[in-house]
Amino acid sequence: MKLTELKAIQLAELFSALSDASRVRIISLLIEGEMSVSALADGLKMTESAVSHQLRGLRQMRLVRARKEGRQVFYTLDDDHVVKLYSMGLDHVEHG
């Protein structure tokens, strides 16, 4: 399978988005289901501002999507591909 330059760039950007431990930890929590920014911050022991910053990057890469309810924003994984990427990566790390 020949990889075009554009697809190679897009794939590198995807892996770059997953190269930050905080973003991977956010994904690990969102696998359980939709969460607010404040719940994510509490679960990760991070500030809401720091979590929001990381979520912005994940949203740009279409790994998560947001839903507003009043003043709160709730996030969920964009689709099952994100779960597969996470699970396969974790399996690789755990089993080599």
N, C-alpha and C positions, 0 to 999 in steps of 0.2 A: 504494500500500500504506500503510494507516494504521498508525502505530506507537503502541501503547498506552504509557501512562506507565511501567508496570512494565518493558516490554521496552526502552524508552528508557533507563531507569535501569540495567538489566542490561548493555546495550550500552556505556553510558558507563563502567561498572565494568570491563568487559573491556578497553576502550581505555586506561583508567587503569592496569590491570595491565601493559599493554604500553608504558607511558609512561616506564619506567625503563630506562636503557641497560644496567645490569647484568642485569636480567631478560631483555632482548632478547638479550644475549650468551649467557646460559644457554640460552635456546631455540636459538640458533644451534649450540651444541655438541651439544645433545640431538637435533638433526635427524640427526646421524651415528649415534645409537643410545644405548642405556642407559649411564648413567655413575654412578659413586659420587660422593658429596659431595666426597670428597678429590680425585678426578680432576677434577671441575668446578673446585674451588678452585685446583688446580695450573694448569689450562688458562686460567683467568681471572686468575691472579695476585692472588687474593683469599683472605681467611681462610675456613676452613671455617664459622666462625660467621656471617660475612657472607653466604656462599652459602646456608647453611641458612635464614637470615632471608628471603632473596629467594625461595627455593623454597617457603617456607610460604605466601607470598602467591600464587604461581603455582598451588600445590596448591588453595588455597581457591577460586580461579577456575576450577578443573578444567582447567588448561592442562597440568599435569604430574601424574603419579601416582608413588607411591613403592612400593618393594618392599624388605623387610628380609631380610638374609641375615646371620645372626649379629649382630654389632654394627654392621655396615655397612648404610647405606641407599642404595639405587640408585634413580635417577629416570629416567623416560622421558616423552616427550610423551604426552599423554592420547589424542589421536587425530589423524587426518589434517587436521582443520580447523585445527589449530594450525600445521601446516606450510604450509597454504594462506594463512593470515593473514600469517605471516612472509614467505613468498615474494612475495605480492602487495604487501606494504608495502615490501619491499626493492626490488622492481621499480619501484615508484612513486618511491622515493628516487633510484634510479640513472638512471631515464629520464624523470622528471618527469611 
